[in-house]
Amino acid sequence: MTTLKAEKRDMSTKAKKLRREGYVTGNVFGREIEGSIPVKMGKRDVERFMKTCTKAAR
């Protein structure tokens, strides 16, 4: 299983600024999570993940 490291994002910082600093923004949500959790991930890590994990998990 491949994992992607993400940090909880402070909503006072705009997404545009984070992208300029080399981050990718996103949200984590699910059945057992109340609401959604804003996160930020390193751009290099996300690009490496997208290149190596091209198939959907089933």
C-alpha distance matrix in Angstrom:
0.0 3.8 6.6 10.2 13.1 15.9 19.3 21.7 24.3 28.0 29.7 32.9 31.4 31.5 28.5 30.7 31.3 27.6 26.9 29.8 28.3 25.1 22.8 21.2 22.0 20.4 20.4 18.1 19.6 19.1 21.2 21.1 21.7 25.3 25.8 23.3 22.1 22.8 20.4 20.6 18.1 19.1 20.0 18.9 15.3 15.3 17.0 14.6 11.6 13.9 14.9 11.7 10.0 13.1 12.2 11.8 9.4 11.8
3.8 0.0 3.8 6.9 10.1 13.0 16.6 19.3 21.6 25.4 27.2 30.2 28.4 28.4 25.4 27.4 27.8 24.2 23.4 26.2 24.7 21.4 19.3 17.8 18.9 17.8 18.4 16.6 18.7 18.9 21.6 21.6 21.5 24.9 24.9 22.0 20.4 20.6 17.8 17.5 14.7 15.5 16.3 15.1 11.6 11.6 13.4 11.1 8.1 10.9 12.2 9.3 8.1 11.6 11.8 11.7 10.3 13.6
6.6 3.8 0.0 3.8 6.6 9.4 12.9 15.6 18.1 21.8 23.7 26.7 25.1 25.4 22.6 24.8 25.1 21.3 21.0 23.9 22.1 19.1 16.7 15.4 16.2 15.2 15.6 13.8 16.3 17.0 19.9 19.6 18.9 22.2 22.2 19.2 17.2 17.3 14.4 14.3 11.7 13.0 14.5 13.9 10.1 10.3 13.0 11.4 8.5 11.5 13.5 11.5 10.3 13.7 14.2 13.5 12.2 15.5
10.2 6.9 3.8 0.0 3.8 6.4 10.1 13.0 15.0 18.7 20.6 23.4 21.6 21.8 19.0 21.2 21.3 17.6 17.3 20.1 18.4 15.4 12.9 11.8 12.8 12.2 13.3 12.3 15.4 16.9 20.2 19.9 18.6 21.5 20.9 17.6 15.2 14.6 11.4 10.7 8.0 9.3 11.0 10.9 7.2 7.4 10.6 9.8 7.3 10.3 12.8 11.8 11.0 14.1 15.3 14.7 14.2 17.6
13.1 10.1 6.6 3.8 0.0 3.8 6.9 10.3 12.6 16.1 18.5 21.1 19.4 20.2 17.8 20.1 19.7 15.9 16.4 19.0 16.7 14.3 11.7 11.5 12.2 12.2 13.2 12.4 15.8 17.7 21.0 20.2 18.4 21.0 20.4 17.1 14.1 13.4 9.8 9.0 6.6 8.1 11.0 11.2 7.9 9.0 12.5 12.0 10.4 13.4 15.8 15.1 14.7 17.8 19.1 18.3 17.7 21.0
15.9 13.0 9.4 6.4 3.8 0.0 3.8 6.8 8.9 12.5 14.8 17.5 15.9 16.8 14.6 17.4 17.0 13.3 14.3 17.1 15.1 13.2 10.0 9.5 9.3 9.3 10.2 9.9 13.5 16.0 19.4 18.7 16.3 18.4 17.5 14.0 10.8 9.7 6.1 5.7 4.8 7.8 10.7 12.3 9.6 9.8 13.5 14.0 12.4 14.7 17.6 17.5 16.7 19.3 20.6 19.4 19.0 22.1
19.3 16.6 12.9 10.1 6.9 3.8 0.0 3.8 6.1 9.4 12.2 14.6 13.4 15.0 13.6 16.6 15.7 12.2 14.2 16.7 14.4 13.4 10.3 10.6 9.7 10.2 10.7 10.9 14.4 17.2 20.4 19.2 16.3 17.9 16.9 13.6 10.0 8.6 5.4 5.4 6.4 9.2 12.5 14.4 12.4 12.8 16.5 17.2 16.0 18.1 21.1 21.2 20.4 23.0 24.2 22.9 22.5 25.4
21.7 19.3 15.6 13.0 10.3 6.8 3.8 0.0 3.8 6.7 9.3 12.1 11.8 13.6 12.8 16.2 15.6 12.6 15.0 17.7 15.7 15.4 12.0 11.9 9.8 9.8 9.4 9.7 12.7 15.8 18.8 17.5 14.2 15.1 14.0 11.0 7.2 6.1 4.5 6.4 9.0 12.1 15.1 17.5 15.7 15.5 19.2 20.3 18.8 20.5 23.8 24.0 22.9 25.1 26.1 24.3 23.9 26.5
24.3 21.6 18.1 15.0 12.6 8.9 6.1 3.8 0.0 3.8 6.1 8.7 8.1 9.8 9.4 12.8 12.2 9.6 12.3 14.9 13.4 13.6 10.4 10.5 8.0 8.9 9.3 11.0 14.0 17.5 20.6 19.8 16.3 16.5 14.6 11.5 8.1 5.4 4.6 5.6 9.1 12.0 14.4 17.4 16.3 15.8 19.1 20.9 19.8 21.0 24.3 25.1 24.1 26.0 27.3 25.6 25.7 28.4
28.0 25.4 21.8 18.7 16.1 12.5 9.4 6.7 3.8 0.0 3.8 5.5 6.0 8.7 9.8 13.0 11.9 10.3 13.7 15.6 14.2 15.4 12.8 13.3 10.8 11.9 12.1 14.0 16.6 20.0 22.9 21.9 18.2 17.7 15.6 13.2 10.2 7.8 8.2 9.0 12.5 14.9 17.2 20.3 19.7 19.2 22.4 24.3 23.4 24.6 27.8 28.8 27.8 29.6 31.0 29.3 29.4 32.0
29.7 27.2 23.7 20.6 18.5 14.8 12.2 9.3 6.1 3.8 0.0 3.8 5.4 6.9 8.5 11.8 11.5 10.7 13.7 15.8 15.3 16.6 13.9 13.8 10.8 11.6 11.6 14.1 16.2 19.7 22.5 22.0 18.2 17.2 14.5 12.4 10.3 7.7 9.4 10.5 14.3 16.8 18.5 21.9 21.5 20.5 23.4 25.8 24.7 25.3 28.7 30.0 28.8 30.2 31.4 29.6 29.9 32.4
32.9 30.2 26.7 23.4 21.1 17.5 14.6 12.1 8.7 5.5 3.8 0.0 3.8 6.4 9.4 11.8 10.7 11.0 14.3 15.5 15.1 17.2 15.2 15.8 13.3 14.8 15.2 17.9 20.0 23.5 26.2 25.7 21.8 20.6 18.0 16.1 14.0 11.4 12.6 13.0 16.5 18.4 20.1 23.5 23.5 22.8 25.4 27.9 27.3 27.9 31.1 32.6 31.7 33.1 34.6 32.9 33.4 36.0
31.4 28.4 25.1 21.6 19.4 15.9 13.4 11.8 8.1 6.0 5.4 3.8 0.0 3.8 6.6 8.6 7.0 7.3 10.7 11.7 11.3 13.5 11.9 12.9 11.1 13.4 14.8 17.7 20.3 24.0 27.1 26.7 23.0 22.3 19.6 17.1 14.7 11.4 11.7 10.9 14.1 15.5 16.8 20.2 20.7 20.0 22.4 25.0 24.8 25.3 28.3 30.0 29.4 30.8 32.6 31.3 32.1 35.0
31.5 28.4 25.4 21.8 20.2 16.8 15.0 13.6 9.8 8.7 6.9 6.4 3.8 0.0 3.8 5.4 5.5 6.6 8.9 10.3 11.1 13.0 11.4 11.7 9.9 12.3 14.1 17.5 20.0 23.8 27.0 27.1 23.5 22.8 19.7 17.0 15.2 11.6 12.1 11.3 14.3 15.6 16.1 19.8 20.5 19.3 21.3 24.3 24.1 24.0 27.0 29.1 28.4 29.3 31.3 30.1 31.2 34.0
28.5 25.4 22.6 19.0 17.8 14.6 13.6 12.8 9.4 9.8 8.5 9.4 6.6 3.8 0.0 3.8 5.4 5.0 6.2 8.7 9.8 10.7 8.7 8.2 6.6 9.3 11.8 15.4 18.2 21.9 25.3 25.7 22.3 22.2 19.0 15.9 14.2 10.4 10.3 9.0 11.6 12.9 13.0 16.7 17.4 15.8 17.8 20.9 20.6 20.4 23.4 25.5 24.8 25.6 27.6 26.5 27.9 30.8
30.7 27.4 24.8 21.2 20.1 17.4 16.6 16.2 12.8 13.0 11.8 11.8 8.6 5.4 3.8 0.0 3.8 5.5 5.2 6.4 8.8 10.1 9.4 9.6 9.2 12.3 15.2 18.8 21.6 25.3 28.7 29.4 26.0 25.9 22.6 19.6 17.9 14.1 13.7 11.8 13.6 14.0 13.3 16.9 18.4 16.9 18.0 21.4 21.7 21.1 23.7 26.3 26.0 26.6 28.9 28.2 30.0 33.0
31.3 27.8 25.1 21.3 19.7 17.0 15.7 15.6 12.2 11.9 11.5 10.7 7.0 5.5 5.4 3.8 0.0 3.8 5.4 5.1 6.4 8.9 8.9 10.4 10.5 14.0 16.8 20.1 23.1 26.9 30.3 30.5 27.1 27.0 24.0 20.9 18.7 14.9 14.0 11.6 13.4 13.3 13.3 16.6 18.2 17.5 18.8 21.8 22.4 22.4 24.9 27.2 27.3 28.3 30.8 30.2 31.6 34.8
27.6 24.2 21.3 17.6 15.9 13.3 12.2 12.6 9.6 10.3 10.7 11.0 7.3 6.6 5.0 5.5 3.8 0.0 3.8 5.4 5.0 6.5 5.4 7.3 7.6 11.3 14.2 17.2 20.6 24.2 27.8 27.8 24.5 24.8 22.1 18.8 16.2 12.5 10.9 8.0 9.6 9.7 10.1 13.6 14.8 14.1 15.9 18.7 19.1 19.5 22.0 24.1 24.1 25.4 27.8 27.2 28.4 31.7
26.9 23.4 21.0 17.3 16.4 14.3 14.2 15.0 12.3 13.7 13.7 14.3 10.7 8.9 6.2 5.2 5.4 3.8 0.0 3.8 5.3 5.1 4.8 5.9 7.6 11.2 14.7 17.9 21.2 24.7 28.4 28.9 25.8 26.4 23.5 20.0 17.8 14.1 12.3 9.3 9.8 9.3 8.3 11.8 13.5 12.4 13.4 16.6 17.3 17.1 19.4 22.0 22.1 23.0 25.7 25.4 27.1 30.5
29.8 26.2 23.9 20.1 19.0 17.1 16.7 17.7 14.9 15.6 15.8 15.5 11.7 10.3 8.7 6.4 5.1 5.4 3.8 0.0 3.8 5.5 7.3 9.4 11.3 15.0 18.4 21.5 24.9 28.4 32.1 32.5 29.3 29.8 26.9 23.5 21.2 17.4 15.6 12.4 12.7 11.3 10.2 13.1 15.5 15.0 15.5 18.5 19.8 19.7 21.5 24.2 24.8 25.8 28.7 28.7 30.5 33.9
28.3 24.7 22.1 18.4 16.7 15.1 14.4 15.7 13.4 14.2 15.3 15.1 11.3 11.1 9.8 8.8 6.4 5.0 5.3 3.8 0.0 3.8 6.0 9.3 11.3 15.0 18.3 21.0 24.5 28.0 31.7 31.6 28.5 29.1 26.7 23.2 20.4 16.8 14.5 11.0 11.0 9.2 9.2 11.7 13.9 14.2 15.1 17.6 19.0 19.6 21.4 23.6 24.4 25.9 28.7 28.8 30.1 33.6
25.1 21.4 19.1 15.4 14.3 13.2 13.4 15.4 13.6 15.4 16.6 17.2 13.5 13.0 10.7 10.1 8.9 6.5 5.1 5.5 3.8 0.0 3.8 7.0 10.0 13.5 17.0 19.4 23.1 26.3 30.1 30.2 27.3 28.4 26.1 22.4 19.7 16.3 13.5 9.8 8.6 6.3 5.5 8.0 10.3 10.6 11.3 13.8 15.3 15.9 17.6 19.8 20.7 22.2 25.1 25.4 26.8 30.4
22.8 19.3 16.7 12.9 11.7 10.0 10.3 12.0 10.4 12.8 13.9 15.2 11.9 11.4 8.7 9.4 8.9 5.4 4.8 7.3 6.0 3.8 0.0 3.8 6.4 9.9 13.3 15.6 19.3 22.6 26.3 26.4 23.5 24.7 22.4 18.7 16.0 12.6 9.8 6.1 5.4 4.6 5.0 8.4 9.4 9.0 10.9 13.4 13.9 14.6 17.0 18.9 19.1 20.7 23.3 23.0 24.2 27.7
21.2 17.8 15.4 11.8 11.5 9.5 10.6 11.9 10.5 13.3 13.8 15.8 12.9 11.7 8.2 9.6 10.4 7.3 5.9 9.4 9.3 7.0 3.8 0.0 3.8 6.8 10.5 13.0 16.5 19.8 23.5 24.1 21.3 22.5 20.1 16.4 14.2 10.9 8.4 5.6 5.2 6.2 5.6 9.3 9.5 7.6 9.8 12.7 12.4 12.5 15.4 17.4 17.0 18.2 20.5 20.0 21.4 24.7
22.0 18.9 16.2 12.8 12.2 9.3 9.7 9.8 8.0 10.8 10.8 13.3 11.1 9.9 6.6 9.2 10.5 7.6 7.6 11.3 11.3 10.0 6.4 3.8 0.0 3.8 7.3 10.3 13.6 17.1 20.8 21.4 18.4 19.2 16.6 12.9 10.9 7.5 5.9 4.5 6.4 8.9 9.2 12.8 12.4 10.3 13.0 15.7 14.7 14.7 18.1 19.7 18.7 19.8 21.6 20.4 21.5 24.5
20.4 17.8 15.2 12.2 12.2 9.3 10.2 9.8 8.9 11.9 11.6 14.8 13.4 12.3 9.3 12.3 14.0 11.3 11.2 15.0 15.0 13.5 9.9 6.8 3.8 0.0 3.8 6.9 10.0 13.5 17.2 18.0 15.1 16.1 13.5 9.8 8.5 5.9 5.3 6.3 8.1 11.3 11.8 15.0 13.8 11.3 14.2 16.6 14.8 14.6 18.3 19.6 17.8 18.8 19.9 18.2 19.1 21.8
20.4 18.4 15.6 13.3 13.2 10.2 10.7 9.4 9.3 12.1 11.6 15.2 14.8 14.1 11.8 15.2 16.8 14.2 14.7 18.4 18.3 17.0 13.3 10.5 7.3 3.8 0.0 3.8 6.5 10.1 13.7 14.4 11.5 12.4 9.9 6.2 5.4 4.5 5.7 8.5 10.7 14.3 15.2 18.2 16.4 14.1 17.3 19.3 16.9 17.0 20.8 21.5 19.3 20.3 20.8 18.4 18.8 21.0
18.1 16.6 13.8 12.3 12.4 9.9 10.9 9.7 11.0 14.0 14.1 17.9 17.7 17.5 15.4 18.8 20.1 17.2 17.9 21.5 21.0 19.4 15.6 13.0 10.3 6.9 3.8 0.0 3.8 7.1 10.7 11.1 8.5 10.4 8.9 5.6 5.1 6.5 7.2 10.3 11.9 15.6 17.0 19.4 17.0 14.9 18.3 19.7 16.8 17.3 21.1 21.1 18.6 19.9 19.8 17.1 16.7 18.7
19.6 18.7 16.3 15.4 15.8 13.5 14.4 12.7 14.0 16.6 16.2 20.0 20.3 20.0 18.2 21.6 23.1 20.6 21.2 24.9 24.5 23.1 19.3 16.5 13.6 10.0 6.5 3.8 0.0 3.8 7.2 8.2 6.0 7.8 6.7 4.7 6.6 9.1 10.7 14.0 15.7 19.4 20.6 23.0 20.5 18.3 21.5 22.8 19.7 19.9 23.6 23.5 20.6 21.6 20.9 17.7 17.1 18.3
19.1 18.9 17.0 16.9 17.7 16.0 17.2 15.8 17.5 20.0 19.7 23.5 24.0 23.8 21.9 25.3 26.9 24.2 24.7 28.4 28.0 26.3 22.6 19.8 17.1 13.5 10.1 7.1 3.8 0.0 3.8 5.6 5.3 7.8 8.3 7.8 9.8 12.7 14.1 17.4 18.6 22.2 23.4 25.5 22.7 20.5 23.7 24.6 21.2 21.4 25.0 24.4 21.2 22.1 20.8 17.3 16.1 16.6
21.2 21.6 19.9 20.2 21.0 19.4 20.4 18.8 20.6 22.9 22.5 26.2 27.1 27.0 25.3 28.7 30.3 27.8 28.4 32.1 31.7 30.1 26.3 23.5 20.8 17.2 13.7 10.7 7.2 3.8 0.0 3.8 5.7 7.7 9.3 10.2 12.7 15.9 17.6 21.0 22.3 25.9 27.2 29.2 26.3 24.2 27.3 28.1 24.5 24.8 28.3 27.5 24.1 24.9 23.2 19.5 17.9 17.7
21.1 21.6 19.6 19.9 20.2 18.7 19.2 17.5 19.8 21.9 22.0 25.7 26.7 27.1 25.7 29.4 30.5 27.8 28.9 32.5 31.6 30.2 26.4 24.1 21.4 18.0 14.4 11.1 8.2 5.6 3.8 0.0 3.8 6.5 9.3 10.4 12.1 15.7 17.2 20.7 22.1 25.8 27.5 29.4 26.4 24.8 28.1 28.6 25.2 26.0 29.4 28.4 25.3 26.6 25.0 21.5 19.5 19.5
21.7 21.5 18.9 18.6 18.4 16.3 16.3 14.2 16.3 18.2 18.2 21.8 23.0 23.5 22.3 26.0 27.1 24.5 25.8 29.3 28.5 27.3 23.5 21.3 18.4 15.1 11.5 8.5 6.0 5.3 5.7 3.8 0.0 3.8 6.1 6.9 8.4 12.2 14.0 17.7 19.5 23.3 25.2 27.3 24.6 22.9 26.5 27.3 24.1 24.9 28.5 27.9 25.0 26.4 25.3 22.0 20.5 21.1
25.3 24.9 22.2 21.5 21.0 18.4 17.9 15.1 16.5 17.7 17.2 20.6 22.3 22.8 22.2 25.9 27.0 24.8 26.4 29.8 29.1 28.4 24.7 22.5 19.2 16.1 12.4 10.4 7.8 7.8 7.7 6.5 3.8 0.0 3.8 6.5 8.8 12.4 15.1 18.8 21.3 25.0 26.9 29.4 26.9 25.2 28.7 29.9 26.9 27.5 31.2 30.9 28.0 29.2 28.3 24.9 23.7 24.3
25.8 24.9 22.2 20.9 20.4 17.5 16.9 14.0 14.6 15.6 14.5 18.0 19.6 19.7 19.0 22.6 24.0 22.1 23.5 26.9 26.7 26.1 22.4 20.1 16.6 13.5 9.9 8.9 6.7 8.3 9.3 9.3 6.1 3.8 0.0 3.8 7.0 10.0 13.2 16.9 19.6 23.3 24.9 27.7 25.6 23.6 26.9 28.5 25.7 26.0 29.8 29.9 27.2 28.1 27.5 24.3 23.7 24.6
23.3 22.0 19.2 17.6 17.1 14.0 13.6 11.0 11.5 13.2 12.4 16.1 17.1 17.0 15.9 19.6 20.9 18.8 20.0 23.5 23.2 22.4 18.7 16.4 12.9 9.8 6.2 5.6 4.7 7.8 10.2 10.4 6.9 6.5 3.8 0.0 3.8 6.5 9.5 13.2 15.8 19.6 21.1 23.9 21.9 19.9 23.2 24.9 22.2 22.6 26.3 26.6 24.1 25.1 24.9 21.9 21.5 22.9
22.1 20.4 17.2 15.2 14.1 10.8 10.0 7.2 8.1 10.2 10.3 14.0 14.7 15.2 14.2 17.9 18.7 16.2 17.8 21.2 20.4 19.7 16.0 14.2 10.9 8.5 5.4 5.1 6.6 9.8 12.7 12.1 8.4 8.8 7.0 3.8 0.0 3.8 6.3 10.1 12.9 16.7 18.6 21.4 19.3 17.8 21.4 22.9 20.5 21.3 25.0 25.3 23.1 24.6 24.8 22.2 21.7 23.6
22.8 20.6 17.3 14.6 13.4 9.7 8.6 6.1 5.4 7.8 7.7 11.4 11.4 11.6 10.4 14.1 14.9 12.5 14.1 17.4 16.8 16.3 12.6 10.9 7.5 5.9 4.5 6.5 9.1 12.7 15.9 15.7 12.2 12.4 10.0 6.5 3.8 0.0 3.8 7.2 10.5 14.0 15.7 18.9 17.3 15.8 19.1 21.1 19.2 19.8 23.5 24.2 22.4 23.9 24.6 22.4 22.5 24.8
20.4 17.8 14.4 11.4 9.8 6.1 5.4 4.5 4.6 8.2 9.4 12.6 11.7 12.1 10.3 13.7 14.0 10.9 12.3 15.6 14.5 13.5 9.8 8.4 5.9 5.3 5.7 7.2 10.7 14.1 17.6 17.2 14.0 15.1 13.2 9.5 6.3 3.8 0.0 3.8 6.8 10.4 12.5 15.4 13.7 12.6 16.1 17.8 16.1 17.2 20.7 21.3 19.9 21.7 22.8 21.1 21.2 23.9
20.6 17.5 14.3 10.7 9.0 5.7 5.4 6.4 5.6 9.0 10.5 13.0 10.9 11.3 9.0 11.8 11.6 8.0 9.3 12.4 11.0 9.8 6.1 5.6 4.5 6.3 8.5 10.3 14.0 17.4 21.0 20.7 17.7 18.8 16.9 13.2 10.1 7.2 3.8 0.0 3.8 7.0 9.1 12.1 11.1 10.3 13.5 15.4 14.5 15.6 18.8 19.8 19.1 20.9 22.6 21.5 21.9 25.1
18.1 14.7 11.7 8.0 6.6 4.8 6.4 9.0 9.1 12.5 14.3 16.5 14.1 14.3 11.6 13.6 13.4 9.6 9.8 12.7 11.0 8.6 5.4 5.2 6.4 8.1 10.7 11.9 15.7 18.6 22.3 22.1 19.5 21.3 19.6 15.8 12.9 10.5 6.8 3.8 0.0 3.8 6.3 8.7 7.3 7.0 10.3 11.8 11.1 12.7 15.6 16.5 16.2 18.3 20.3 19.7 20.2 23.6
19.1 15.5 13.0 9.3 8.1 7.8 9.2 12.1 12.0 14.9 16.8 18.4 15.5 15.6 12.9 14.0 13.3 9.7 9.3 11.3 9.2 6.3 4.6 6.2 8.9 11.3 14.3 15.6 19.4 22.2 25.9 25.8 23.3 25.0 23.3 19.6 16.7 14.0 10.4 7.0 3.8 0.0 3.8 5.6 5.3 6.4 8.8 10.1 10.7 12.5 14.6 15.8 16.3 18.6 21.1 21.1 21.9 25.5
20.0 16.3 14.5 11.0 11.0 10.7 12.5 15.1 14.4 17.2 18.5 20.1 16.8 16.1 13.0 13.3 13.3 10.1 8.3 10.2 9.2 5.5 5.0 5.6 9.2 11.8 15.2 17.0 20.6 23.4 27.2 27.5 25.2 26.9 24.9 21.1 18.6 15.7 12.5 9.1 6.3 3.8 0.0 3.8 5.5 5.2 6.1 8.6 9.8 10.5 12.4 14.4 15.2 16.9 19.8 20.2 21.7 25.3
18.9 15.1 13.9 10.9 11.2 12.3 14.4 17.5 17.4 20.3 21.9 23.5 20.2 19.8 16.7 16.9 16.6 13.6 11.8 13.1 11.7 8.0 8.4 9.3 12.8 15.0 18.2 19.4 23.0 25.5 29.2 29.4 27.3 29.4 27.7 23.9 21.4 18.9 15.4 12.1 8.7 5.6 3.8 0.0 3.8 5.5 5.1 6.1 8.5 9.9 10.7 12.4 14.1 16.1 19.3 20.3 21.6 25.4
15.3 11.6 10.1 7.2 7.9 9.6 12.4 15.7 16.3 19.7 21.5 23.5 20.7 20.5 17.4 18.4 18.2 14.8 13.5 15.5 13.9 10.3 9.4 9.5 12.4 13.8 16.4 17.0 20.5 22.7 26.3 26.4 24.6 26.9 25.6 21.9 19.3 17.3 13.7 11.1 7.3 5.3 5.5 3.8 0.0 3.8 5.5 5.2 6.1 8.6 10.0 10.8 11.9 14.5 17.2 17.9 18.7 22.4
15.3 11.6 10.3 7.4 9.0 9.8 12.8 15.5 15.8 19.2 20.5 22.8 20.0 19.3 15.8 16.9 17.5 14.1 12.4 15.0 14.2 10.6 9.0 7.6 10.3 11.3 14.1 14.9 18.3 20.5 24.2 24.8 22.9 25.2 23.6 19.9 17.8 15.8 12.6 10.3 7.0 6.4 5.2 5.5 3.8 0.0 3.8 5.5 5.0 6.1 8.6 10.0 10.3 12.2 14.9 15.3 16.6 20.3
17.0 13.4 13.0 10.6 12.5 13.5 16.5 19.2 19.1 22.4 23.4 25.4 22.4 21.3 17.8 18.0 18.8 15.9 13.4 15.5 15.1 11.3 10.9 9.8 13.0 14.2 17.3 18.3 21.5 23.7 27.3 28.1 26.5 28.7 26.9 23.2 21.4 19.1 16.1 13.5 10.3 8.8 6.1 5.1 5.5 3.8 0.0 3.8 5.4 5.1 6.3 8.8 10.0 11.3 14.7 15.9 17.8 21.5
14.6 11.1 11.4 9.8 12.0 14.0 17.2 20.3 20.9 24.3 25.8 27.9 25.0 24.3 20.9 21.4 21.8 18.7 16.6 18.5 17.6 13.8 13.4 12.7 15.7 16.6 19.3 19.7 22.8 24.6 28.1 28.6 27.3 29.9 28.5 24.9 22.9 21.1 17.8 15.4 11.8 10.1 8.6 6.1 5.2 5.5 3.8 0.0 3.8 5.5 5.2 6.3 8.5 10.7 14.0 15.6 17.0 20.8
11.6 8.1 8.5 7.3 10.4 12.4 16.0 18.8 19.8 23.4 24.7 27.3 24.8 24.1 20.6 21.7 22.4 19.1 17.3 19.8 19.0 15.3 13.9 12.4 14.7 14.8 16.9 16.8 19.7 21.2 24.5 25.2 24.1 26.9 25.7 22.2 20.5 19.2 16.1 14.5 11.1 10.7 9.8 8.5 6.1 5.0 5.4 3.8 0.0 3.8 5.5 5.4 5.8 8.6 11.2 12.3 13.4 17.2
13.9 10.9 11.5 10.3 13.4 14.7 18.1 20.5 21.0 24.6 25.3 27.9 25.3 24.0 20.4 21.1 22.4 19.5 17.1 19.7 19.6 15.9 14.6 12.5 14.7 14.6 17.0 17.3 19.9 21.4 24.8 26.0 24.9 27.5 26.0 22.6 21.3 19.8 17.2 15.6 12.7 12.5 10.5 9.9 8.6 6.1 5.1 5.5 3.8 0.0 3.8 5.6 5.4 6.3 9.6 10.9 13.1 16.7
14.9 12.2 13.5 12.8 15.8 17.6 21.1 23.8 24.3 27.8 28.7 31.1 28.3 27.0 23.4 23.7 24.9 22.0 19.4 21.5 21.4 17.6 17.0 15.4 18.1 18.3 20.8 21.1 23.6 25.0 28.3 29.4 28.5 31.2 29.8 26.3 25.0 23.5 20.7 18.8 15.6 14.6 12.4 10.7 10.0 8.6 6.3 5.2 5.5 3.8 0.0 3.8 5.9 6.5 10.2 12.7 14.8 18.4
11.7 9.3 11.5 11.8 15.1 17.5 21.2 24.0 25.1 28.8 30.0 32.6 30.0 29.1 25.5 26.3 27.2 24.1 22.0 24.2 23.6 19.8 18.9 17.4 19.7 19.6 21.5 21.1 23.5 24.4 27.5 28.4 27.9 30.9 29.9 26.6 25.3 24.2 21.3 19.8 16.5 15.8 14.4 12.4 10.8 10.0 8.8 6.3 5.4 5.6 3.8 0.0 3.8 6.1 8.9 11.5 12.9 16.4
10.0 8.1 10.3 11.0 14.7 16.7 20.4 22.9 24.1 27.8 28.8 31.7 29.4 28.4 24.8 26.0 27.3 24.1 22.1 24.8 24.4 20.7 19.1 17.0 18.7 17.8 19.3 18.6 20.6 21.2 24.1 25.3 25.0 28.0 27.2 24.1 23.1 22.4 19.9 19.1 16.2 16.3 15.2 14.1 11.9 10.3 10.0 8.5 5.8 5.4 5.9 3.8 0.0 3.8 5.7 7.8 9.2 12.8
13.1 11.6 13.7 14.1 17.8 19.3 23.0 25.1 26.0 29.6 30.2 33.1 30.8 29.3 25.6 26.6 28.3 25.4 23.0 25.8 25.9 22.2 20.7 18.2 19.8 18.8 20.3 19.9 21.6 22.1 24.9 26.6 26.4 29.2 28.1 25.1 24.6 23.9 21.7 20.9 18.3 18.6 16.9 16.1 14.5 12.2 11.3 10.7 8.6 6.3 6.5 6.1 3.8 0.0 3.8 6.7 9.5 12.6
12.2 11.8 14.2 15.3 19.1 20.6 24.2 26.1 27.3 31.0 31.4 34.6 32.6 31.3 27.6 28.9 30.8 27.8 25.7 28.7 28.7 25.1 23.3 20.5 21.6 19.9 20.8 19.8 20.9 20.8 23.2 25.0 25.3 28.3 27.5 24.9 24.8 24.6 22.8 22.6 20.3 21.1 19.8 19.3 17.2 14.9 14.7 14.0 11.2 9.6 10.2 8.9 5.7 3.8 0.0 3.8 6.5 9.1
11.8 11.7 13.5 14.7 18.3 19.4 22.9 24.3 25.6 29.3 29.6 32.9 31.3 30.1 26.5 28.2 30.2 27.2 25.4 28.7 28.8 25.4 23.0 20.0 20.4 18.2 18.4 17.1 17.7 17.3 19.5 21.5 22.0 24.9 24.3 21.9 22.2 22.4 21.1 21.5 19.7 21.1 20.2 20.3 17.9 15.3 15.9 15.6 12.3 10.9 12.7 11.5 7.8 6.7 3.8 0.0 3.8 6.4
9.4 10.3 12.2 14.2 17.7 19.0 22.5 23.9 25.7 29.4 29.9 33.4 32.1 31.2 27.9 30.0 31.6 28.4 27.1 30.5 30.1 26.8 24.2 21.4 21.5 19.1 18.8 16.7 17.1 16.1 17.9 19.5 20.5 23.7 23.7 21.5 21.7 22.5 21.2 21.9 20.2 21.9 21.7 21.6 18.7 16.6 17.8 17.0 13.4 13.1 14.8 12.9 9.2 9.5 6.5 3.8 0.0 3.8
11.8 13.6 15.5 17.6 21.0 22.1 25.4 26.5 28.4 32.0 32.4 36.0 35.0 34.0 30.8 33.0 34.8 31.7 30.5 33.9 33.6 30.4 27.7 24.7 24.5 21.8 21.0 18.7 18.3 16.6 17.7 19.5 21.1 24.3 24.6 22.9 23.6 24.8 23.9 25.1 23.6 25.5 25.3 25.4 22.4 20.3 21.5 20.8 17.2 16.7 18.4 16.4 12.8 12.6 9.1 6.4 3.8 0.0
